Amino acid sequence: MAKKSTKAFERKSAALAALIEALGNRKVVTEGREKYMASFDSSKLSFDYDALILARTEKDVGTVLKLANEYKVPVTTRGRGTSLTGSASPIKGGWVLDMMKMNRIVIKKEKSMAIVGPGAVVKDIQDAAEEEGLFYPPDPSSLKYCTIGGNVACNAGGLRGAKYGVTRDYVVALEGFLPNGEKVSWGGEYKKYATGYNIRDLWIGSEGTLGVVTKVVVKLIPKPAAKWTIVVAFESEDKALQGVQEIARLGLNPAILEYLDCNSIYCAEEIGGVKLFKEVSGKPLLLIEFDGTKARLKEDRLRTLEWAKESGIAFKEAKNEKTAEVLWNVRRACSGAMFALGNAKINEDIVVPLENQAKFARFIGRLQKKWELPMPTFGHAADGNFHVNIMFHREDEEEKRRAKGAVAELMEKVVALKGIISGEHGIGLAKTPFMTIARNPAEMEVMKAIKKALDPKGILNPGKIFDVFEVWDKTPEKVGLPWDKKLLPKQ
Amino acid sequence: MAKKSTKAFERKSAALAALIEALGNRKVVTEGREKYMASFDSSKLSFDYDALILARTEKDVGTVLKLANEYKVPVTTRGRGTSLTGSASPIKGGWVLDMMKMNRIVIKKEKSMAIVGPGAVVKDIQDAAEEEGLFYPPDPSSLKYCTIGGNVACNAGGLRGAKYGVTRDYVVALEGFLPNGEKVSWGGEYKKYATGYNIRDLWIGSEGTLGVVTKVVVKLIPKPAAKWTIVVAFESEDKALQGVQEIARLGLNPAILEYLDCNSIYCAEEIGGVKLFKEVSGKPLLLIEFDGTKARLKEDRLRTLEWAKESGIAFKEAKNEKTAEVLWNVRRACSGAMFALGNAKINEDIVVPLENQAKFARFIGRLQKKWELPMPTFGHAADGNFHVNIMFHREDEEEKRRAKGAVAELMEKVVALKGIISGEHGIGLAKTPFMTIARNPAEMEVMKAIKKALDPKGILNPGKIFDVFEVWDKTPEKVGLPWDKKLLPKQ
């Protein structure tokens, strides 16, 4: 045993020495605050590891992987580390490969494409596209911080998903490296191909376990000319979710259709002090935004107002960005205010099919009573992707136990309602205990077989997705992150 | 050797007996015209095989695969067999699994989804969607015949790809079976998931080599209110392809943007007798269709007319479906008329990035001269997906030799121009010799590793994509298919 661990130590040291020799001292960080801050993601689950690598070029990435493959060193790739699931936490140690410096953004207007490095921040891509009259729609809440590489890794979504889709819908091509350091590209600067297996889409959402992306080609679309926003209050959660179905039935196609349940509204109004309506309190809302040509918006507005008058109990509209901000405040306020209900939040991004949404809302009501924890729930109702925010106090062992029980029951229910346990965050470490309720044994075997076939040495982001990790046994770091408590639903 | 082949024969017989016992005589066809007609696809490359299976239920499919796995029988899944590449030809014999009877179509209006069997004909799905005011955009030329299962297998595209994308962009979920007969589902009736590897998109485009689809959930979108069509003639092919870039630069987003080169126009005008303009002859065209709200179309029309007057030498517009038909006739006529130039056509669906399209057109000019064969070229210019139609006489060995040389040179050039060898047809048998110029060794290894991991016995559609097949050494069947020579670009 002692001999074995000595050997392991020697291999680690040799690997690190080879790495420093290949990349130089400046790109390899083996101690200090910077290294510590890359030992966890937004889950704050920290693990010890050997070296932080600040990749600057494609060649760096190839070199790192060749060495990692040779010495069997685990490699956890990361962008800004905004993941909520621990997917960027280096649970098996080894090396952390930081891609933030590979953040090139080139907009190709005539092709409606952007060629970006994996470290490019999503908001920066959006801004660069807008300057050319173009639009990159995916808008995860962390968009001011998170990178396109991370968005590709978990197939990030956002508020505009119902109309515009998610990251996957905009990725035209990926370039990068296999775990053995060999260069591959899946697609090019063209939108169509039917030439062998589609590995591009297999990599998207694989959470850094199959390859490392060094270049992303994304599709851009024409920027919508204008927006129109409305908030509608409903008598009950049932009525609000019926409203989601009515909007679909009317053939309306809003860019954003956010649902806020009674608890979320309580947070916004009573804690956050943001109250949209004088005449009604504590009522669930739909926050709806249309975009498109002015003519189209005019038509959408008329039809939506007619529906709102009939189905809602109050509404407020905004014709420009400034008054829209007032409406968005309610969503923003509720996110922050939740922390008055508990200093810890489990944000589960589950998906429920349209026809089961009302059933699901009633279930959340029961779940809160049973486990005696507040669970303000809001989310992207048009695609059934709700964020159930289970609030508790981390230092209270009894509350922790109840939160754990609530999460497990939630996951079982979501699958029973023919939904799925993650819509946009991914599995990482946090959701590993629930993979087997979401996926049958044959499906799990297919995924594991692919992992084994493409990463036979198990180098890339080991310990994620497939190995069950007991997140509750591990204490998160007590450290502030720039986006803590202020992840904005709208920028 | 003799012993081995006796054993193989015995295993085949035992497998067939077990199959008939499990499925009954009516679903298993072992001789006759029906079986023969399923021995090839639109490539007309016919191979001998043991049994045609007419699957009626999901259970049938599971049973077939369990037996095939047990007895190691090759299984080639097929829909209508419109594939041009031989992807549905049972090159390794065994069983052909016909899915045409599994053609259920259920439209779920409030969810904007259709739940369809793999045997559902694409045009029938479109019609059913339209009845509910919805729209299924992918439109391969064979849409009146081809099935959604086949469309999923090759990720079929069509004319509306530039604005609306391809089959992949509409597939929400797939249900089906692994090669070992185990049931799996990739996604459900919801649009978002980030729960383990995305096998749905790996199956799409895998040409029936990884699994058998028994249910497809597709996304539908609101049906556009109106259309506006224009045909613009240009002084030269260069100018026409510059036009494609200008349209992109203007931020116009047509649903269809078809390019027809001089040769295609020659076919339409001189052979097909369809002449759109009195004042100009033999000039390349762009056929452009916008769709959307009437207000939007008005705006698009004004901007497009302004551009057409400046860049084109003649144009004709159509404000309704009937006059649009007249414009579409030119595309239709050219497809049929080509057969006056040769009784055999190789239709290569290559893709070239926008910036290299003009270069590519000049290359096609040189290629025709060098190999002394006509190659009318048209296609979906906005996404760079051109159909190069190499015409020759099949019985003329010398012409065949030249056609073969031209295809090889075409493929090399496409890759050199940073394009890809297939945009929507797939690889099948026909394009297998060119896979290794389109994909590097590392990429090929990844694909092969996946095939081996998911189908270790090599049962599903063996001999496709990866094994080089010399299509020129095999004589196609002399048999008529309903869509021969009349695959319409527009229905």
Contacts between the chains, C-beta under 8 A, distances in Angstrom:
chain1	res1	chain2	res2	distance
A	109	B	248	8.0
A	109	B	249	6.8
A	110	B	245	5.4
A	110	B	248	4.8
A	110	B	249	5.0
A	110	B	354	6.5
A	110	B	355	7.7
A	111	B	248	6.8
A	111	B	353	7.3
A	111	B	354	5.1
A	111	B	355	7.4
A	112	B	248	6.6
A	133	B	251	5.9
A	154	B	194	5.5
A	155	B	194	5.0
A	155	B	198	7.3
A	156	B	194	8.0
A	157	B	192	5.6
A	157	B	194	7.6
A	161	B	191	7.1
A	161	B	192	6.0
A	162	B	191	7.4
A	165	B	191	7.8
A	166	B	192	6.2
A	168	B	198	7.6
A	168	B	201	7.7
A	169	B	169	7.0
A	178	B	442	5.9
A	178	B	446	6.8
A	182	B	442	3.8
A	183	B	440	7.6
A	183	B	442	6.8
A	184	B	440	6.9
A	184	B	442	5.2
A	184	B	443	5.0
A	184	B	446	6.7
A	185	B	443	7.6
A	186	B	443	7.7
A	187	B	420	7.9
A	188	B	353	6.7
A	188	B	418	5.5
A	188	B	419	7.1
A	188	B	420	6.5
A	189	B	353	4.8
A	189	B	354	7.9
A	189	B	418	6.8
A	190	B	351	4.8
A	190	B	352	7.3
A	190	B	353	5.0
A	190	B	354	7.9
A	190	B	383	6.8
A	190	B	384	5.1
A	190	B	385	7.9
A	190	B	419	6.2
A	190	B	420	6.6
A	190	B	423	7.8
A	191	B	161	7.1
A	191	B	162	7.3
A	191	B	165	7.8
A	191	B	383	4.5
A	191	B	384	7.5
A	192	B	157	5.6
A	192	B	161	6.0
A	192	B	166	6.2
A	192	B	351	5.5
A	192	B	380	7.8
A	192	B	383	5.1
A	192	B	384	7.5
A	192	B	385	5.0
A	192	B	423	4.1
A	192	B	424	6.2
A	193	B	351	6.2
A	193	B	420	4.5
A	193	B	422	6.8
A	193	B	423	6.0
A	194	B	154	5.5
A	194	B	155	5.0
A	194	B	157	7.6
A	194	B	205	5.6
A	194	B	349	7.8
A	194	B	422	4.7
A	194	B	423	6.1
A	194	B	424	5.3
A	194	B	425	6.3
A	194	B	426	4.6
A	194	B	427	7.6
A	195	B	420	5.1
A	195	B	421	5.6
A	195	B	422	4.8
A	195	B	426	7.8
A	195	B	427	6.4
A	195	B	431	7.7
A	195	B	435	7.4
A	195	B	438	5.3
A	195	B	439	7.2
A	196	B	427	6.4
A	196	B	435	6.4
A	196	B	438	7.5
A	196	B	439	5.9
A	196	B	443	7.5
A	196	B	444	7.8
A	196	B	447	5.2
A	196	B	465	6.1
A	197	B	202	6.3
A	197	B	205	7.0
A	197	B	206	5.6
A	197	B	210	7.9
A	197	B	446	7.7
A	197	B	447	4.6
A	197	B	450	6.0
A	197	B	451	7.8
A	197	B	465	7.9
A	198	B	155	7.3
A	198	B	168	7.6
A	198	B	201	5.6
A	198	B	202	6.1
A	198	B	204	6.5
A	198	B	205	4.9
A	198	B	206	7.5
A	199	B	202	7.8
A	199	B	443	7.5
A	199	B	446	5.9
A	199	B	447	7.2
A	199	B	450	7.9
A	201	B	168	7.7
A	201	B	198	5.5
A	201	B	201	3.4
A	201	B	202	6.8
A	201	B	204	7.9
A	202	B	197	6.3
A	202	B	198	6.1
A	202	B	199	7.8
A	202	B	201	6.8
A	202	B	202	4.9
A	202	B	450	8.0
A	204	B	198	6.5
A	204	B	201	7.9
A	205	B	194	5.6
A	205	B	197	7.1
A	205	B	198	4.9
A	206	B	197	5.6
A	206	B	198	7.5
A	210	B	197	7.9
A	221	B	253	7.8
A	222	B	251	5.3
A	222	B	253	5.7
A	245	B	110	5.4
A	248	B	109	8.0
A	248	B	110	4.9
A	248	B	111	6.8
A	248	B	112	6.6
A	249	B	109	6.8
A	249	B	110	5.0
A	251	B	133	6.0
A	251	B	222	5.2
A	253	B	221	7.8
A	253	B	222	5.7
A	293	B	293	7.3
A	293	B	295	6.5
A	293	B	296	5.4
A	293	B	299	7.3
A	295	B	293	6.5
A	295	B	295	3.3
A	295	B	296	6.8
A	296	B	293	5.4
A	296	B	295	6.8
A	296	B	296	6.6
A	299	B	293	7.3
A	349	B	194	7.8
A	351	B	190	4.8
A	351	B	192	5.4
A	351	B	193	6.2
A	352	B	190	7.2
A	353	B	111	7.3
A	353	B	188	6.7
A	353	B	189	4.7
A	353	B	190	5.0
A	354	B	110	6.5
A	354	B	111	5.0
A	354	B	189	7.9
A	354	B	190	7.9
A	355	B	110	7.7
A	355	B	111	7.4
A	380	B	192	7.8
A	383	B	190	6.8
A	383	B	191	4.5
A	383	B	192	5.1
A	384	B	190	5.0
A	384	B	191	7.5
A	384	B	192	7.4
A	385	B	190	7.9
A	385	B	192	4.9
A	418	B	188	5.5
A	418	B	189	6.8
A	419	B	188	7.2
A	419	B	190	6.2
A	420	B	187	7.9
A	420	B	188	6.5
A	420	B	190	6.6
A	420	B	193	4.5
A	420	B	195	5.1
A	421	B	195	5.6
A	422	B	193	6.8
A	422	B	194	4.7
A	422	B	195	4.8
A	423	B	190	7.8
A	423	B	192	4.1
A	423	B	193	6.1
A	423	B	194	6.1
A	424	B	192	6.2
A	424	B	194	5.3
A	425	B	194	6.2
A	426	B	194	4.6
A	426	B	195	7.8
A	427	B	194	7.6
A	427	B	195	6.4
A	427	B	196	6.4
A	431	B	195	7.7
A	435	B	195	7.4
A	435	B	196	6.3
A	438	B	195	5.3
A	438	B	196	7.5
A	439	B	195	7.2
A	439	B	196	5.9
A	440	B	183	7.6
A	440	B	184	6.9
A	442	B	178	5.9
A	442	B	182	3.8
A	442	B	183	6.8
A	442	B	184	5.2
A	443	B	184	5.0
A	443	B	185	7.6
A	443	B	186	7.7
A	443	B	196	7.5
A	443	B	199	7.5
A	444	B	196	7.8
A	446	B	178	6.8
A	446	B	184	6.7
A	446	B	197	7.8
A	446	B	199	5.9
A	446	B	454	6.1
A	447	B	196	5.2
A	447	B	197	4.5
A	447	B	199	7.2
A	449	B	453	4.1
A	449	B	454	6.2
A	450	B	197	6.0
A	450	B	199	8.0
A	450	B	202	8.0
A	450	B	450	6.2
A	450	B	453	5.9
A	450	B	454	7.3
A	451	B	197	7.8
A	452	B	453	6.8
A	453	B	449	4.1
A	453	B	450	6.0
A	453	B	452	6.8
A	453	B	453	3.8
A	454	B	446	6.1
A	454	B	449	6.2
A	454	B	450	7.3
A	465	B	196	6.1
A	465	B	197	7.9
